[in-house]
């Protein structure tokens, strides 16, 4: 089914007579309390930001394998821009792309300081999340939020709030399975548990949680086609965005101790480990995720038979209530690693390999010299000290504090600047910050918020992030709010390294860092109106405009300093690299090159049709364009210009609930396809689509609940494509030019079943 922008907008305007996504089964959604917008507890409608809350109830009603599953129906959020080699997607907020979304767990940063997922594995950064049964709610700030959260909060913030330890023992365990109707796609299964309670009543509490998520391999295929001569033309799908995925297993285990030394103080110690494993064994003669090391593939190298992404973190947090207000002090340490990568050949090894091949060395001699390859270390280690206070002084509620980050990234490729390899090469990242914000209640109905943050980085220096916001309760039903906020994203530690930062071409083409990169910055202006009706109807509309500057992109390459064409800015590496690569080779390098303008509209709402039936819907219009540089006029990212979501929910009985959800996407920009042919007219946008999901839940007992859902109810086929044949020899032979209808090859119709027992 094709949908025009007019139909999308009409649908959204007629359906969106209601509130935010939060607490969908209550009539007081805009009274939901949030903490992410200002660092203090506030009603959602009073928060100085565009913020959405997803309750645990909403999370439990649908399949949940990654964070993307929880946020995919939120206005302004797009999880369908692309997928990486493992089939994992990203989370883009207001057209900014997945790299500009800051992820927090209980306010603690989860983003890596450097790129430890090189060569298109970045979606895995969204998989190190708490078990579903541990999550109390998810708060999403749409728009920059660097005044409170510093670097990376350029597009928005997702804060996962976990459950507190209670005064009684309680817990839950859930198991779910997704069964595919098409055998080409693999089934999924998940198991989650969380248990918490007092060990010493009123003094010491314990929480233990864990999860195991398993995903079977998917091997969809394209339909066969024939050329004008009647000859069969085979075409195979690739891995990741091509639709194929490998076997995958994610594990998470954590524990928290809560200690109350006094009635006004709480000390929390939390420890958690998370692992993701992906199979890279050969399929049909090739490795799906990357070429493994073998004599037949040298000098290409770089991958093992299994890819593993690990994260270990621990934190110590103190919360206090004092005469002047509240304090939160936390020390958080996080280590993330990418295992399963191997080191490419060094410059000396490349020269030796070429010499041995030229001299007719045997395979056994070559293999003994170069294989097996040494493991490539890819790790980040980060320790963060956060200090935050909030105090009420008259009509002013002040939030102030600071942050200190001491981190480093280690990448085996950093040690390849010379002719050989030097282990232990790291890129340091040190940063301290001070911030203050004032929420001033001028009258009972008008609040002004002003804030300022200063960050000082060990490489690029200082940066200031201000914001100003106003919130006016025009009447008990209507609220008007808006303001200006700023954001910035620090260059990744890997990008700032002065030397080799990685490789393309399966380990044969080195990249070079850029030590003088500047932060990417944005300034966001927004104006929003909220309406709340006593009968449960709610509505909000937000206009936003975001000016994005100093975007980091691949720029002109630089020559080796020994190259005759080298200028003052050159790659100061061992001379052997110039011998290997030859004069004229340009090292790929990142530069601050582009600016962009993002304008949009968000509508969200809920219409309480009857006491047991409601319609919830949202619509997002996003126009994100690059405004300078060689790509001026092009879309900034692959975000769909029109996005709409709607859910019709019926509480048939006190125990039985059913709902129908629709997801609609229109005008998603296509980049130039591979095999570009000037004789073929390629479309500017992918095909529009609408996908429906039918779900239900049943409370068997107060402690036992069943959930079920049919995903992709009408079995939309996302592997469809068109073929344009061209010929250069009068029709004796034909060349196929493929035009995919969709950028992401989503699964066919499938059935999800879940059971949860709580106590």
C-alpha positions as CSV (number, residue, x, y, z in Angstrom):
1,X,0.0,0.0,0.0
2,X,1.4,3.4,-1.0
3,X,0.7,6.4,1.1
4,X,1.1,10.0,0.1
5,X,2.4,12.7,2.4
6,X,-1.1,14.2,2.3
7,X,-2.7,11.0,3.5
8,X,-0.1,10.6,6.3
9,X,-0.7,14.2,7.5
10,X,-4.5,13.8,7.3
11,X,-4.3,10.5,9.2
12,X,-2.2,12.1,11.9
13,X,-4.3,15.2,12.3
14,X,-7.5,13.4,12.6
15,X,-6.1,10.7,14.9
16,X,-3.8,12.7,17.1
17,X,-6.2,14.2,19.6
18,X,-4.2,13.1,22.5
19,X,-1.2,13.0,24.7
20,X,2.2,11.8,24.9
21,X,3.2,8.1,24.7
22,X,3.5,7.8,28.4
23,X,1.2,5.9,30.7
24,X,-1.2,5.1,27.9
25,X,-3.9,3.4,30.1
26,X,-4.4,6.4,32.4
27,X,-6.2,9.7,31.9
28,X,-3.4,11.7,33.6
29,X,-0.6,11.1,31.2
30,X,0.8,14.6,31.3
31,X,1.0,14.3,35.1
32,X,3.7,11.6,34.7
33,X,6.8,12.5,36.8
34,X,10.1,12.7,34.9
35,X,13.7,13.5,36.0
36,X,15.7,13.7,32.7
37,X,14.6,17.1,31.4
38,X,15.9,19.3,34.3
39,X,17.7,16.8,36.7
40,X,14.8,17.1,39.2
41,X,11.4,15.4,39.5
42,X,8.8,17.3,37.5
43,X,5.5,16.6,35.8
44,X,6.0,15.8,32.2
45,X,3.9,18.8,31.1
46,X,6.1,21.1,33.2
47,X,9.4,19.8,31.9
48,X,11.6,22.3,30.0
49,X,12.0,20.0,27.0
50,X,10.1,17.8,24.6
51,X,10.1,14.6,26.5
52,X,8.3,11.2,26.1
53,X,7.9,8.5,28.7
54,X,7.5,4.8,27.9
55,X,6.1,2.8,30.9
56,X,7.0,-0.8,31.8
57,X,3.4,-1.8,30.8
58,X,3.9,-0.5,27.3
59,X,7.3,-2.3,27.0
60,X,5.8,-5.6,28.2
61,X,3.0,-5.5,25.5
62,X,5.3,-5.9,22.6
63,X,8.5,-7.9,21.5
64,X,11.7,-6.6,23.1
65,X,15.1,-7.7,21.9
66,X,16.9,-4.3,21.8
67,X,16.3,-0.8,22.9
68,X,15.0,-0.1,19.4
69,X,11.9,-2.2,20.0
70,X,10.9,-0.1,23.0
71,X,11.2,3.4,21.3
72,X,10.2,2.7,17.7
73,X,6.7,4.2,18.0
74,X,7.7,7.5,19.7
75,X,7.2,10.7,17.7
76,X,10.5,12.2,16.4
77,X,12.3,8.8,16.7
78,X,13.3,6.7,13.7
79,X,14.8,3.3,14.0
80,X,14.7,2.4,10.3
81,X,17.5,4.5,8.7
82,X,19.8,1.5,8.2
83,X,21.2,-1.6,9.8
84,X,24.8,-2.7,10.4
85,X,26.5,-6.0,9.4
86,X,24.8,-7.9,12.3
87,X,21.4,-6.7,11.4
88,X,21.2,-4.2,14.3
89,X,19.7,-0.8,13.7
90,X,20.2,2.6,15.3
91,X,18.1,5.2,17.0
92,X,17.8,8.6,15.3
93,X,16.0,11.5,17.0
94,X,14.7,14.4,14.9
95,X,16.7,13.5,11.9
96,X,20.2,13.6,13.5
97,X,21.3,10.0,13.0
98,X,22.1,7.3,15.5
99,X,25.6,8.6,16.5
100,X,24.0,11.8,18.0
101,X,21.8,10.0,20.5
102,X,23.1,9.8,24.1
103,X,22.1,6.7,26.0
104,X,21.9,6.8,29.8
105,X,21.0,4.1,32.4
106,X,19.8,5.8,35.6
107,X,21.5,9.0,34.4
108,X,24.9,7.3,33.8
109,X,26.5,7.6,30.4
110,X,26.7,4.5,28.2
111,X,28.2,5.9,25.0
112,X,31.7,4.9,24.1
113,X,34.3,7.7,23.8
114,X,35.7,6.1,20.6
115,X,34.7,3.9,17.7
116,X,35.2,0.3,18.9
117,X,32.6,-0.9,16.4
118,X,34.5,0.0,13.1
119,X,33.5,-1.2,9.7
120,X,29.7,-1.1,10.2
121,X,29.0,-2.8,13.5
122,X,27.7,0.3,15.3
123,X,24.2,-0.9,16.0
124,X,25.5,-3.0,18.8
125,X,25.9,0.1,21.0
126,X,22.2,-0.1,21.6
127,X,22.2,-3.7,22.9
128,X,24.0,-3.3,26.2
129,X,20.7,-2.6,28.2
130,X,19.1,-3.9,31.4
131,X,16.8,-6.9,31.3
132,X,13.2,-5.9,30.4
133,X,12.0,-7.0,33.9
134,X,14.4,-4.5,35.5
135,X,13.1,-1.4,33.6
136,X,10.7,0.9,35.3
137,X,10.3,3.4,32.5
138,X,12.3,5.0,29.6
139,X,12.5,8.8,29.3
140,X,13.3,10.3,25.9
141,X,14.4,13.9,25.4
142,X,13.8,14.9,21.8
143,X,16.4,17.6,20.9
144,X,19.8,18.7,22.2
145,X,20.4,18.5,25.9
146,X,24.1,19.2,26.4
147,X,23.5,21.8,29.2
148,X,22.8,18.9,31.6
149,X,24.4,16.0,29.9
150,X,27.4,17.3,28.0
151,X,28.9,15.6,24.9
152,X,26.9,13.4,22.6
153,X,23.5,14.8,23.6
154,X,23.2,16.5,20.1
155,X,20.1,14.8,18.8
156,X,18.5,13.7,22.0
157,X,18.8,11.6,25.2
158,X,17.3,8.2,26.1
159,X,17.4,7.6,29.9
160,X,16.5,4.1,31.0
161,X,15.2,4.2,34.6
162,X,15.5,1.0,36.5
163,X,13.4,-0.3,39.4
164,X,14.3,0.6,43.0
165,X,14.7,-2.0,45.7
166,X,11.5,-2.1,47.7
167,X,10.6,-2.9,51.3
168,X,9.3,-6.4,50.5
169,X,10.7,-9.2,48.4
170,X,9.2,-9.2,44.9
171,X,10.3,-10.2,41.4
172,X,9.3,-11.4,38.0
173,X,10.4,-13.7,35.3
174,X,9.3,-13.7,31.6
175,X,9.9,-15.8,28.6
176,X,8.9,-15.0,25.0
177,X,9.3,-16.6,21.6
178,X,8.9,-15.2,18.1
179,X,7.9,-17.8,15.5
180,X,8.4,-16.8,11.9
181,X,5.8,-17.7,9.2
182,X,8.6,-17.6,6.6
183,X,11.3,-20.2,7.2
184,X,13.9,-17.9,5.6
185,X,13.8,-15.8,8.8
186,X,15.1,-17.0,12.1
187,X,13.1,-17.3,15.3
188,X,13.8,-15.3,18.5
189,X,13.5,-16.2,22.1
190,X,14.1,-14.1,25.3
191,X,14.2,-14.8,29.0
192,X,14.3,-12.1,31.7
193,X,14.2,-12.0,35.4
194,X,14.5,-9.5,38.3
195,X,14.3,-10.1,42.0
196,X,14.7,-7.6,44.8
197,X,14.0,-7.1,48.4
198,X,15.3,-6.2,51.9
199,X,18.2,-8.2,53.4
200,X,18.0,-6.1,56.6
201,X,14.7,-4.3,56.7
202,X,15.1,-0.5,56.3
203,X,18.9,-0.8,56.0
204,X,20.1,-3.1,53.3
205,X,18.4,-4.2,50.1
206,X,19.4,-6.5,47.2
207,X,18.5,-6.6,43.5
208,X,19.5,-9.4,41.1
209,X,18.6,-9.4,37.4
210,X,19.5,-11.1,34.2
211,X,18.5,-11.9,30.6
212,X,19.2,-14.2,27.8
213,X,18.2,-13.2,24.2
214,X,18.7,-15.6,21.3
215,X,18.2,-14.9,17.7
216,X,18.5,-17.5,15.0
217,X,20.1,-16.8,11.6
218,X,18.0,-15.3,8.8
219,X,18.6,-16.1,5.1
220,X,15.9,-14.4,3.0
221,X,16.4,-14.5,-0.8
222,X,15.3,-12.3,-3.7
223,X,12.8,-13.6,-6.3
224,X,14.4,-14.8,-9.5
225,X,14.4,-12.6,-12.5
226,X,15.2,-13.1,-16.2
227,X,16.7,-10.6,-18.6
228,X,15.2,-9.7,-22.0
229,X,16.9,-12.7,-23.6
230,X,15.2,-15.0,-21.2
231,X,18.3,-15.8,-19.2
232,X,18.1,-16.3,-15.5
233,X,19.9,-13.5,-13.5
234,X,20.7,-14.5,-9.9
235,X,20.8,-11.9,-7.2
236,X,21.7,-12.6,-3.5
237,X,20.9,-10.6,-0.4
238,X,23.7,-9.4,1.8
239,X,24.1,-9.4,5.5
240,X,22.8,-6.7,7.8
241,X,20.9,-4.2,5.7
242,X,20.6,-6.9,3.0
243,X,18.3,-8.9,5.4
244,X,20.5,-11.8,6.2
245,X,21.7,-12.2,9.8
246,X,23.8,-14.7,11.7
247,X,23.1,-16.6,14.9
248,X,23.2,-14.2,17.8
249,X,23.1,-14.5,21.6
250,X,23.0,-11.6,24.1
251,X,23.5,-12.2,27.9
252,X,23.1,-9.7,30.7
253,X,23.6,-10.2,34.5
254,X,23.6,-7.6,37.2
255,X,23.3,-7.0,40.9
256,X,22.7,-3.9,43.1
257,X,23.0,-3.4,46.9
258,X,21.1,-0.5,48.5
259,X,22.4,0.6,51.9
260,X,20.6,3.3,54.1
261,X,23.0,4.5,56.7
262,X,20.4,7.1,57.8
263,X,16.9,8.0,56.9
264,X,18.1,10.9,54.7
265,X,20.8,8.9,52.8
266,X,21.0,6.1,50.4
267,X,24.2,4.4,49.1
268,X,23.9,2.1,46.0
269,X,26.5,-0.2,44.6
270,X,25.7,-1.7,41.2
271,X,27.6,-4.1,39.0
272,X,26.6,-5.5,35.6
273,X,28.1,-7.5,32.7
274,X,26.8,-7.8,29.2
275,X,27.9,-10.0,26.3
276,X,26.9,-10.2,22.6
277,X,28.0,-13.0,20.4
278,X,27.7,-13.4,16.6
279,X,28.6,-16.4,14.5
280,X,31.1,-15.7,11.6
281,X,31.6,-19.2,10.3
282,X,31.6,-19.5,6.5
283,X,28.2,-19.6,4.8
284,X,28.2,-20.7,1.1
285,X,32.0,-20.3,1.1
286,X,32.3,-16.8,2.6
287,X,32.3,-15.3,6.1
288,X,29.1,-13.2,6.6
289,X,30.6,-10.5,8.9
290,X,34.1,-10.2,7.6
291,X,36.9,-12.1,5.9
292,X,38.7,-14.5,8.3
293,X,42.4,-14.9,8.2
294,X,43.7,-17.6,5.8
295,X,46.5,-18.2,3.3
296,X,44.1,-17.8,0.4
297,X,43.1,-14.3,1.5
298,X,46.4,-12.6,2.4
299,X,47.2,-9.7,2.5
300,X,43.6,-9.3,3.6
301,X,43.0,-10.0,7.3
302,X,41.0,-8.8,10.2
303,X,38.3,-11.2,11.5
304,X,37.9,-14.3,13.6
305,X,35.2,-17.0,13.4
306,X,33.2,-15.3,16.2
307,X,32.5,-11.7,16.9
308,X,31.9,-10.7,20.6
309,X,31.0,-7.4,22.1
310,X,31.4,-7.1,25.9
311,X,30.6,-4.5,28.5
312,X,31.4,-4.5,32.2
313,X,30.4,-1.7,34.5
314,X,30.1,-0.8,38.1
315,X,29.0,2.2,40.0
316,X,28.8,3.6,43.5
317,X,26.1,6.3,44.1
318,X,25.2,8.3,47.1
319,X,21.9,10.2,47.4
320,X,21.2,12.6,50.2
321,X,18.4,14.8,51.4
322,X,19.6,17.8,53.4
323,X,18.4,21.1,54.7
324,X,19.5,22.9,51.6
325,X,18.1,20.3,49.2
326,X,19.2,17.1,47.6
327,X,22.6,15.7,46.4
328,X,23.6,12.9,44.1
329,X,27.2,11.8,43.8
330,X,28.2,8.8,41.7
331,X,31.4,7.2,40.5
332,X,30.9,5.0,37.4
333,X,33.4,2.8,35.7
334,X,32.6,1.1,32.4
335,X,34.8,-1.1,30.1
336,X,33.6,-2.1,26.6
337,X,35.5,-4.4,24.2
338,X,35.1,-5.7,20.7
339,X,36.6,-9.2,20.5
340,X,37.0,-11.2,17.4
341,X,39.1,-8.8,15.3
342,X,42.7,-9.5,14.2
343,X,45.5,-7.1,13.2
344,X,46.2,-6.4,9.6
345,X,49.7,-6.9,8.2
346,X,52.1,-4.2,9.3
347,X,54.1,-2.2,6.7
348,X,57.1,-4.5,7.2
349,X,55.0,-7.6,6.9
350,X,53.3,-6.3,3.7
351,X,56.8,-5.7,2.1
352,X,57.9,-9.2,3.2
353,X,54.8,-10.8,1.9
354,X,55.2,-9.2,-1.5
355,X,58.8,-10.3,-1.6
356,X,58.0,-13.9,-0.7
357,X,55.3,-14.1,-3.3
358,X,57.6,-12.6,-5.9
359,X,60.3,-15.1,-5.0
360,X,57.9,-18.1,-5.3
361,X,57.7,-19.0,-1.6
362,X,55.4,-21.9,-0.8
363,X,52.0,-21.6,0.9
364,X,53.4,-23.4,3.9
365,X,56.2,-20.9,4.2
366,X,53.9,-17.9,3.9
367,X,51.4,-19.3,6.3
368,X,54.1,-20.0,8.9
369,X,55.3,-16.4,8.6
370,X,52.1,-14.5,8.8
371,X,49.4,-16.7,10.4
372,X,47.7,-16.9,12.8
373,X,47.2,-13.1,13.1
374,X,47.5,-11.4,16.5
375,X,44.2,-10.3,18.1
376,X,43.4,-6.6,17.6
377,X,42.6,-5.0,20.9
378,X,39.5,-2.7,20.7
379,X,38.6,-1.4,24.1
380,X,37.4,1.7,25.9
381,X,37.9,2.3,29.6
382,X,36.0,5.1,31.2
383,X,35.6,6.4,34.8
384,X,33.1,9.2,35.4
385,X,32.5,11.2,38.6
386,X,29.1,13.0,38.6
387,X,28.2,15.5,41.3
388,X,24.7,17.1,41.3
389,X,22.8,19.3,43.8
390,X,19.4,20.8,43.7
391,X,18.1,23.4,46.0
392,X,15.0,25.6,46.3
393,X,15.6,29.2,47.1
394,X,12.4,31.2,47.1
395,X,10.8,30.9,43.7
396,X,14.0,29.4,42.2
397,X,14.8,25.7,41.9
398,X,18.5,25.4,41.3
399,X,20.3,22.5,39.8
400,X,24.1,22.6,39.8
401,X,27.1,20.4,39.8
402,X,30.0,19.0,37.8
403,X,31.4,16.0,36.0
404,X,34.9,14.6,35.6
405,X,35.6,11.9,32.9
406,X,38.9,10.0,32.8
407,X,38.9,7.6,29.8
408,X,41.1,6.0,27.2
409,X,40.6,4.0,24.1
410,X,43.0,1.2,23.0
411,X,43.0,0.1,19.4
412,X,45.6,-2.3,18.0
413,X,45.7,-0.2,14.8
414,X,47.1,2.7,16.9
415,X,50.3,0.7,17.2
416,X,50.9,0.4,13.5
417,X,52.3,3.9,12.8
418,X,55.8,2.5,12.5
419,X,57.1,-0.3,10.3
420,X,56.1,-2.9,12.9
421,X,53.6,-3.1,15.7
422,X,53.7,-1.4,19.1
423,X,51.3,-2.8,21.7
424,X,49.5,-0.7,24.3
425,X,49.0,2.4,22.2
426,X,46.1,4.4,23.5
427,X,44.2,7.7,22.9
428,X,43.6,9.6,26.2
429,X,40.3,11.3,26.8
430,X,40.0,13.6,29.9
431,X,37.3,16.1,30.4
432,X,35.8,18.1,33.3
433,X,32.5,20.1,33.4
434,X,30.6,22.5,35.5
435,X,26.9,23.3,35.0
436,X,24.1,25.3,36.6
437,X,20.4,25.7,35.8
438,X,17.7,27.8,37.4
439,X,14.0,26.9,37.2
440,X,12.3,30.2,38.2
441,X,8.6,30.1,39.0
442,X,7.8,33.8,38.2
443,X,4.1,33.1,38.8
444,X,2.1,30.0,39.6
445,X,1.6,29.6,35.9
446,X,4.8,30.8,34.3
447,X,8.3,29.2,34.8
448,X,11.5,30.3,33.1
449,X,14.5,27.9,32.9
450,X,18.0,29.1,32.1
451,X,21.1,27.0,32.2
452,X,24.8,27.0,31.3
453,X,27.5,24.3,31.1
454,X,31.2,24.6,30.5
455,X,33.2,21.6,29.3
456,X,37.0,21.4,29.1
457,X,38.5,18.7,27.0
458,X,42.2,17.7,27.0
459,X,42.5,18.0,23.2
460,X,40.0,20.5,21.7
461,X,39.7,22.7,24.8
462,X,36.6,24.5,26.2
463,X,33.0,24.5,25.1
464,X,30.0,26.4,26.5
465,X,26.4,25.0,26.2
466,X,23.6,27.4,27.2
467,X,19.8,26.9,27.1
468,X,16.7,28.9,27.9
469,X,13.1,27.7,28.2
470,X,9.7,28.9,29.2
471,X,6.7,27.1,30.4
472,X,3.3,28.8,30.6
473,X,0.2,27.1,31.9
474,X,-2.4,29.3,30.1
475,X,-5.3,27.5,31.7
476,X,-5.9,24.2,33.5
477,X,-6.3,22.6,30.1
478,X,-3.7,24.4,28.0
479,X,0.0,24.8,28.3
480,X,2.4,26.6,26.0
481,X,6.2,26.0,26.2
482,X,9.3,26.5,24.2
483,X,12.8,27.6,24.1
484,X,16.3,27.3,22.8
485,X,18.7,24.5,23.7
486,X,22.2,23.6,22.5
487,X,24.1,20.5,22.0
488,X,27.6,19.3,21.0
489,X,29.3,16.1,20.2
490,X,33.0,15.7,20.9
491,X,35.1,14.0,18.2
492,X,35.6,10.4,19.1
493,X,38.9,9.5,20.6
494,X,39.7,7.2,17.7
495,X,39.2,10.1,15.3
496,X,41.5,12.4,17.2
497,X,44.5,10.0,17.2
498,X,47.5,11.3,15.3
499,X,48.2,8.2,13.2
500,X,46.6,5.1,11.8
501,X,43.1,4.7,13.2
502,X,41.8,1.7,11.3
503,X,41.6,0.0,8.0
504,X,39.3,-0.5,5.1
505,X,39.6,-3.0,2.2
506,X,39.7,-6.0,4.6
507,X,42.8,-4.6,6.3
508,X,44.7,-3.3,3.3
509,X,43.8,0.5,3.2
510,X,44.8,2.4,6.4
511,X,42.9,5.5,7.7
512,X,44.5,8.4,9.4
513,X,43.2,10.5,12.4
514,X,42.6,14.2,12.6
515,X,44.0,15.7,15.9
516,X,42.5,19.2,15.2
517,X,38.9,18.2,14.8
518,X,36.3,20.5,16.4
519,X,33.1,19.4,18.2
520,X,30.0,19.2,16.2
521,X,27.4,21.6,17.5
522,X,23.7,22.3,17.2
523,X,21.2,25.0,18.3
524,X,17.6,23.8,18.6
525,X,14.5,26.1,18.8
526,X,11.1,24.7,19.6
527,X,7.6,25.8,20.4
528,X,5.0,23.4,21.8
529,X,1.4,23.5,22.9
530,X,-0.2,20.9,25.2
531,X,-3.9,20.2,25.8
532,X,-5.4,17.9,28.5
533,X,-9.1,17.1,28.9
534,X,-10.6,15.7,32.1
535,X,-12.1,12.8,30.1
536,X,-8.6,11.6,29.2
537,X,-8.2,13.3,25.8
538,X,-4.7,14.8,25.3
539,X,-2.9,16.5,22.5
540,X,0.4,18.1,21.9
541,X,2.1,19.8,18.9
542,X,5.7,20.8,18.6
543,X,7.5,22.9,15.9
544,X,11.2,22.5,16.0
545,X,14.2,23.9,14.1
546,X,17.8,22.8,14.5
547,X,20.9,24.4,13.1
548,X,23.7,21.8,12.9
549,X,27.3,23.0,12.4
550,X,30.8,21.5,11.9
551,X,29.5,18.1,10.9
552,X,32.3,15.6,10.8
553,X,32.6,13.7,7.4
554,X,35.3,12.1,5.3
555,X,37.2,14.9,3.5
556,X,40.1,15.1,1.1
557,X,42.7,12.5,2.0
558,X,46.3,13.4,3.0
559,X,49.5,12.1,1.5
560,X,52.3,10.3,3.3
561,X,55.0,12.8,4.3
562,X,57.5,11.0,2.0
563,X,55.2,11.4,-1.0
564,X,56.3,14.1,-3.5
565,X,52.8,15.5,-3.4
566,X,52.7,15.9,0.4
567,X,52.1,19.3,1.9
568,X,52.4,20.6,5.4
569,X,49.5,18.4,6.5
570,X,50.7,14.9,5.8
571,X,50.7,11.4,7.4
572,X,53.9,11.2,9.4
573,X,54.3,7.4,9.4
574,X,57.1,5.0,8.9
575,X,58.6,5.2,5.4
576,X,57.7,1.6,4.8
577,X,54.0,2.6,4.5
578,X,54.8,4.8,1.5
579,X,56.7,1.9,-0.1
580,X,53.7,-0.4,0.4
581,X,51.0,2.0,-0.7
582,X,53.0,3.9,-3.3
583,X,53.2,7.5,-4.2
584,X,49.8,9.1,-4.7
585,X,48.0,7.1,-2.0
586,X,45.7,9.3,0.1
587,X,45.0,8.4,3.7
588,X,41.2,8.8,4.4
589,X,40.7,11.5,7.0
590,X,37.8,13.1,8.8
591,X,37.3,16.8,8.8
592,X,34.7,19.4,9.9
593,X,33.0,20.1,6.6
594,X,29.3,20.6,6.6
595,X,26.4,22.4,8.2
596,X,22.8,21.4,8.1
597,X,19.3,22.7,8.8
598,X,16.6,20.5,10.3
599,X,13.0,21.7,10.5
600,X,10.0,19.6,11.7
601,X,6.7,19.1,13.3
602,X,5.6,16.6,15.9
603,X,2.0,15.8,16.7
604,X,0.9,13.3,19.4
605,X,-2.4,12.5,20.9
606,X,-4.9,10.2,22.6
607,X,-8.6,10.1,22.1
608,X,-10.6,8.3,24.9
609,X,-13.5,7.0,22.7
610,X,-15.1,5.2,25.6
611,X,-14.0,4.2,29.1
612,X,-12.5,1.0,27.6
613,X,-11.5,2.1,24.1
614,X,-8.9,4.7,23.1
615,X,-7.0,5.8,20.0
616,X,-3.4,6.9,20.4
617,X,-1.5,8.4,17.4
618,X,1.5,10.5,16.5
619,X,3.0,12.0,13.4
620,X,6.4,13.5,12.6
621,X,7.5,15.6,9.7
622,X,11.2,16.0,9.3
623,X,13.1,18.1,6.7
624,X,16.8,17.7,7.3
625,X,19.1,19.1,4.6
626,X,22.9,19.7,4.4
627,X,23.4,23.5,3.8
628,X,27.1,23.7,2.8
629,X,29.9,21.7,1.2
630,X,29.9,19.3,-1.7
631,X,26.7,17.7,-0.5
632,X,24.7,20.9,-0.2
633,X,21.0,20.3,-0.6
634,X,21.1,16.5,0.1
635,X,19.2,15.0,3.1
636,X,21.3,14.9,6.3
637,X,20.4,11.3,7.0
638,X,18.1,8.5,6.0
639,X,15.3,9.6,8.3
640,X,11.9,9.3,6.7
641,X,10.3,12.7,5.9
642,X,6.9,11.5,7.1
643,X,6.4,9.1,10.0
644,X,3.1,8.1,11.7
645,X,2.2,5.6,14.4
646,X,-1.3,4.8,15.6
647,X,-2.7,2.3,18.2
648,X,-6.4,1.4,18.8
649,X,-6.6,-0.1,22.2
650,X,-9.6,-2.0,23.7
651,X,-9.8,-3.1,27.3
652,X,-12.4,-5.7,26.6
653,X,-12.6,-7.0,30.2
654,X,-10.7,-6.2,33.3
655,X,-8.4,-9.1,32.4
656,X,-8.3,-9.0,28.6
657,X,-6.8,-6.3,26.4
658,X,-6.3,-6.1,22.7
659,X,-4.9,-3.5,20.3
660,X,-4.1,-2.8,16.7
661,X,-1.0,-0.8,15.8
662,X,0.0,0.8,12.5
663,X,3.5,2.1,11.5
664,X,3.7,4.3,8.5
665,X,6.8,5.7,6.8
666,X,7.0,7.9,3.7
667,X,9.7,9.5,1.6
668,X,12.9,7.9,3.0
669,X,15.8,9.2,1.0
670,X,17.9,6.8,-1.0
671,X,21.7,7.2,-1.4
672,X,23.3,6.5,-4.7
673,X,23.1,2.7,-5.2
674,X,26.1,0.5,-6.0
675,X,26.7,0.1,-9.7
676,X,25.4,3.6,-10.4
677,X,24.5,3.8,-14.1
678,X,23.8,7.2,-15.6
679,X,21.5,5.6,-18.2
680,X,19.1,4.5,-15.4
681,X,16.7,6.8,-13.5
682,X,17.0,6.0,-9.9
683,X,14.2,7.1,-7.5
684,X,15.0,9.7,-4.8
685,X,13.0,8.0,-2.2
686,X,12.4,4.4,-1.1
687,X,8.8,3.0,-1.4
688,X,6.3,4.1,1.2
689,X,4.9,1.5,3.5
690,X,2.4,0.7,6.2
691,X,2.8,-2.2,8.6
692,X,0.2,-3.4,11.1
693,X,0.6,-5.4,14.3
694,X,-2.3,-7.1,16.2
695,X,-1.7,-7.8,19.9
696,X,-3.4,-8.9,23.0
697,X,-2.8,-9.6,26.7
698,X,-4.6,-11.7,29.3
699,X,-4.3,-11.7,33.0
700,X,-4.6,-15.3,33.9
701,X,-4.1,-14.6,37.6
702,X,-2.9,-11.4,39.4
703,X,0.6,-12.9,39.2
704,X,0.5,-14.5,35.7
705,X,0.1,-12.7,32.4
706,X,0.1,-13.8,28.8
707,X,0.9,-11.5,25.9
708,X,0.7,-12.3,22.2
709,X,1.1,-10.3,19.0
710,X,1.1,-10.9,15.2
711,X,3.8,-8.7,13.8
712,X,3.5,-7.5,10.1
713,X,-0.1,-8.7,10.1
714,X,-0.6,-8.3,6.3
715,X,2.8,-9.9,5.5
716,X,4.4,-6.9,3.8
717,X,7.4,-8.1,1.7
718,X,10.5,-5.9,2.3
719,X,12.7,-7.8,-0.2
720,X,10.9,-6.5,-3.3
721,X,12.9,-4.6,-5.9
722,X,12.9,-3.5,-9.5
723,X,15.4,-4.3,-12.2
724,X,16.3,-2.1,-15.2
725,X,18.3,-3.8,-17.9
726,X,20.8,-1.9,-20.0
727,X,22.9,-3.1,-22.9
728,X,26.0,-1.9,-24.7
729,X,26.1,-4.5,-27.5
730,X,22.8,-4.2,-29.1
731,X,21.0,-6.7,-26.9
732,X,23.5,-9.6,-27.2
733,X,23.9,-9.3,-23.4
734,X,22.1,-7.3,-20.7
735,X,23.4,-5.7,-17.5
736,X,21.0,-5.7,-14.5
737,X,20.6,-2.5,-12.5
738,X,18.8,-3.1,-9.2
739,X,16.5,-0.7,-7.4
740,X,15.5,-1.8,-3.9
741,X,12.0,-0.8,-2.8
742,X,13.1,-0.6,0.9
743,X,16.3,0.2,2.7
744,X,15.9,-2.3,5.5
745,X,14.8,-5.9,4.8
746,X,12.4,-6.4,7.7
747,X,10.9,-9.8,8.6
748,X,7.8,-11.3,7.2
749,X,4.7,-12.0,9.3
750,X,5.6,-13.6,12.6
751,X,4.0,-14.5,15.9
752,X,5.1,-13.4,19.3
753,X,4.1,-15.1,22.5
754,X,5.2,-14.1,26.0
755,X,4.4,-15.3,29.6
756,X,5.3,-13.3,32.7
757,X,5.1,-14.5,36.3
758,X,5.5,-12.0,39.1
759,X,5.6,-12.4,42.9
